[in-house]
Amino acid sequence: MKARKKEVFSKVKAIKDAARVNIGMPKSTRAIPDAKTKAEMRGGKHKKPMEVEEDQG
């Protein structure tokens, strides 16, 4: 079996771990159900086709 590779020390991970101990875990977030996507806000890529009115007569 191969020996396990040692993890490289990460300052960011150490700081975040210390903050979680002192402050606590951040609240989990929820996505807003009726939020529009970026594409919907821009109007989409394609134009909607024109509606054709037919005469009934």
N, C-alpha and C positions, 0 to 999 in steps of 0.2 A: 504494500500500500504506500501511496505517496504521502509525504509529510504535508501537513496543512500549511498553506502560505500565510505568513504573518501579515496582519493588516497594517497599512500605512497610517500613522497617526494623523488625524484630521482635526485642526483647530476648531473648525466650524461645528463639527459633531460634538466636540467636548464642550463648547460654549452652549450649544442647544440643550445638551443633556443637563448641564448645571442649571440652566434657566428653568427647565421642566421641574427639577427638584425644588428650586426656590419659589417659583411662581405657580407652577402647576400646568397641566395640559391645556392648550387652547380649546375653546368650544368648537365642536364640529359644525360645519356649515351645511346648509341645505340649498339646493338649487331652487330657484323660483319657478313654479310649474308653467306659468304663462309668459315666460321671458322669450323674446324673439331671438333667433340666431342672427349672426352678422349678415348672412346672405338675405334673410327676410327683411332686415332693416334697410339694406341697400336697394332692395327691389328685385333681387334675383338676377340671373344671367340672361334669361330669355323674356321677351315681351309676350304677353298673353295674346292669343289670336283674336282677331276681330269677330264679333258675332254677326252672322248674316241673318237679316230679317226676310222671311218669305211671305209674299202676299197670298192670302187664301181668298180667292174670289171667283 
